[in-house]
Amino acid sequence: MIAPVAFVAMALEGVLGWPGRLYDAIGHPVGLFAKAISGCERKLNRPDWSDMARRIAGLGAMLGLIGAVLAGMGLAVWLVRGSAGEWAWLLLAVLAWPALAARSLDDHVSPVLAALEAGDLARARHAVGMIVGRDTAALDEAGVAGAAIESLAESFCDGVAAPLFWLLLGGVPGAWGYKAINTADSLIGHPEEPLRAYGWAAARIDDLANLMPARLAGVLLCLAGGGWRVMMRDHGRHGSPNAGWPEAAMAGALGVRLAGPIVYDGVLASKPWIGEEGRSAGTADLRRARAIYRRACLLLWFGALGVEAGVAWLA
């Protein structure tokens, strides 16, 4: 059964994250995906090709990446089950552990909060710049806090709810297949040139992979902190068909406004506000957002245990 694997994998990641010494020694498995994705993009995203040819090339690269990950992890699962006997589930949990990022995300957001609480805006800007893609050099306290809250909410789906969802649905290969898709989207799934055509398939496949997990993430954040009305009203104001669900849930739970005009690479992007009637975010809101996020992660953790209990009862 996969539920005990998911429960233990979440416990391992919740306690250990991805330790710095381990990262220094072997990196992170997602880094291998990034190298493969970037290598394919350099070879296949040819500027002299038509948009259609680049779309086809991008689709082929995505299918190859997903197929290779599913086959590789399927082989690993087969080997573990064939050699570890009754302890196979524990080794599978270890294989699934790095696909989850609940503790890792908390560890990235906490330095932003610590810097804001210390009144060190420069350090806070640097810390939030490590987890968001927007320009951070000119952000004030509200801008830093809002950026961190948005990242925390959206990444609750990408780093926690979605990999767990696919772990429960497709086993260890499902979780790692999702991570490959999500990594590709973050690297090449952009609407700007030169990636617009080549990254089209990565973005659309990621949209499909997050369709249910994003809504699950929004519901869990509402269960952990409220925000139902704003989530249902404003989820469509995000450019992504999925990211708006957890972001709107968090905005409603905190009573703040998120998104809005954002500067990327020196260019102002006019985006609508989510929770526009709310106040500007502050340090206390980021602290509350982290608490809501942690409660939502616990709900997921115990949800995995509930799935196991339900399956066992039905059996």
N, C-alpha and C positions, 0 to 999 in steps of 0.2 A: 504494500500500500504506500502511496506517495505522501499522504498527509503527515505521518511521523517524520519523513525526510524533510518536508517543508518546515515543520515545527522546530526540529533540531537545527536546521540550516539558519533559520531566523534567530534562534537563540545564540548560535555561534557568532553570527554577524553582529547581533545586538551587544554581545559582550566584548568581542575582539575588534569589530570593524575589519579593516584590512591593514594589519600592523605595518608600521613604517619599515621595520627591519625586513619583513617579508617582501615589501614592495622594492626595497633597495636590492634585495637578493635576486628576485625573479620578475619584478614588475607586477603587472596585473593582467589577467587574461584578456581584458578588453583592449589592452595595448596591442595584442596580436591582431585583433580585428582591425584596429585603426591602421596598422601598417599595411594589411592586405587591401583595405578599402582605399587608402591613399595611393598605393602602388597601382591599383587598377585604374583609378581616376587619372593618374598621370599618363597612362598608356592609352586609355580608351576615350577620354574626353578631348577629342581632336578638334581644334578650332576650325579646321578646314572641312569638317563634316557638317551635314545639315542637322537641324534640330531633331528630325525624326531619327536619323542615324544615331545621334547621341542618346536619344531616349531609349532606343533598342539596345545600345551598348550598356547603358546604365541598368536596364532591366536584366540583361544577361549577367552582368556582374553581381547584381543582387541575388538572382536565383542561384548562381554559383556559390556565393558566400553562404546563403542559407542552407543549401544542400550540403556543402562541406561541413558546416557546423553540426547540422542534424546527424549526418553520417558519422562524424568523428565522435560526438558525444554518445550516439547510439552504440557505437563499438565499445566505448569506455564503460557504459552501463552494462553491456553484455559481459564484458570481461570481469567486472566487479561482481556481478551476480553469479558468474560461473566459478569464481575463486574464493569469495568471502563467505559463502554459506549464509547462516542466519544473521551475520553481522553486516551483510551487504547494505542494508538500509542506512547504517551509520556512515559507511564510506560514501554512499550516494549523497548523504547530507553534506559531507565535506566537499564533494564535487559541486554541489549547488550553492554552498556558502558564498563564494565570491560573486555570484550573480545578483545577490541582494546588497542593498546599500543603505539600510536604515541608520546604522551607527555612523557610517562614513559620511552621510549627508549631515547628520547632526554635528559631527566633528568639523565640517566645513562651515557651517552656519555659526557655531558657537564663538569662533574668534571675531566675527563681525559684531556679535552682541557684546562680547567682552570689551572690544575697542570703543564701542558707542557708550557703554556704561562708564568707561574710564575717561570719556570726553576727548578721546584721540581720534578726530575725524579723519586725519590722513591715514592712520593705520586701518580704520574702518573701511575707507575707500579701497585701499589695497586688498584687504581681506575679501570684500564683496566682489572685487574685480576678478578674483580667482574662481568665482562660481557663476558669473553672468557674462553675457556677451556685449552688453551695452558699454558706452563710455562712462567711466566712473570718476574721472579726475575732478569734475566740477560738482559732483553731487553733494547736497547738504545732508543733514541728519535724516530728514524725511525721505530723501531720495535713496540713501543707503539702506535705511530700514525697509522701505517699500520694495527695493530690488531684492533684498534678502528674503523677504516674506514671499514674493512671487516665486523665486527660485525654490524655496522650501515647499510651497504648495505644488508647483508643477512637478518637481522632482519626487514628491511623494508618490506620484503615479509612475514616472519613468524608472525610479530606482527601487521602489518597494512594492507597490500594489501590482504593477504589471508583471514584473518577473515572478512574483508569487503566484499570480493568476495563471501564468503559463506553466509554471512549475506544477501546480495542482492539475492543470488540464493536460499537459504534455510531458510530464516528468522532467528529469534533468535536461534532456535535449530541448524540450520546449522552452525552459528558462533561458538556456544559452542561445537558442535561436532568436528569442526576443532581444537579448542583449546585443546580438550582432545587428539586428534590424535597427534598434534604437541608436547604436553607435554610428551606423551608416547615415541615419537621418541627421544626427548632430554634425557630422562632418561634411556631407555633400547634399543634404536635402534642403537646399536654399533656393529661394525664388530669384535671386540675383545672378547675373552672369559672373563667371563663366560656368556656373553649376546649374542654371535654371533647367536646361533640357536633360543633362546627364543625371542630375539628382532627382528628377521627377519621380522615378520609380521608388527610390528610397523613401521619399516623403509620403507617397501614397500608401506604400506597404506599412510604414510606421503608423499612419492614420488608422489603418485597418487593425493593426496589432493592438492599438491603444483604445479602440472603440469601447469595449466593455470595461477595461481596467480604469479608464479615466472617470467614467461615471461611478464606478465603485469607489474610487478615491474620493470623489466629491461627497458621496453619501457618508463615507467613514469620517471625513472631516466635519461634516454637519453633525453626525452622531457625537463626535468628540467635543464640538464647540458651538453648534448652532449654525445659522447662516443659510437656512433652507430657502428663504424668500429670494435673497440676492442670487443664490446659485441658479435657481430656476429661471429667474428673470434675465441674468446677465451672462450666462455661460456662452451665449452666441456672440458676445462682443469681442471675443478673442479671435485673432487671425487663424488659430488652429481650431479644428472641429472638436478637439479633445481637451486641450490645456485649459480652456475656459472653465471647465467643470470644477477642478480643485481650486483654481485661483478665485473664482467667484464664491465658492464655499468659504474659503479663508477670509476673503474680503467681508462677507456677510457676518461671519463669526466674530471678527474683530471690530466691525463698524468702521472700516477704513476704505479708502478708494485706492485701487491698484491699477497698474498699466498706465494708460494715458500717454502723452507725448514722450518719446524716448530718443536719445541720441545714439546712433550707431556709426562708428568711423567718421565722426564729425558731421553727420547728416541727421537732421531731425526727422523722425518718423512720427507722423500724426496717428496715434492710436486712440480709440475710445476708452473712456474710463470704465472700469468695472467697480460697481459700488459707488457710483459718482456722488451720491449724497453723503458719503462718509467723510471723515476728517482725513488729513494727511497722516501717514503712518509715523510712529515714533519708536524710540527705544523700548518703551514698555509694551508696545504692540508686537515687536519682534520677540520679546520674551514670552508673551502670551501665545504667539504663533508657534514657537518651539514647543510649548507645553501641549497645545492642541495636537501638533504633529506627533509628539510622543504618545499621547493617548490613542491617536488613530493607529499608530504602529502596534500598540498593545492589542487593540481590537482585531487587527489583522492576525497577530500572533495567536491569540486565543481562537480566532475564527478557523485557523488551520487545525487546531486541536478539536474544534467542534466538528469539522468535516470528517476527521478520523473517527470521532465517536459516533457520528451519524452513519457512516459507512459500516462500522462494526455492528451497530444495532440492526441495520437492515440485513446484514449478512447472517 
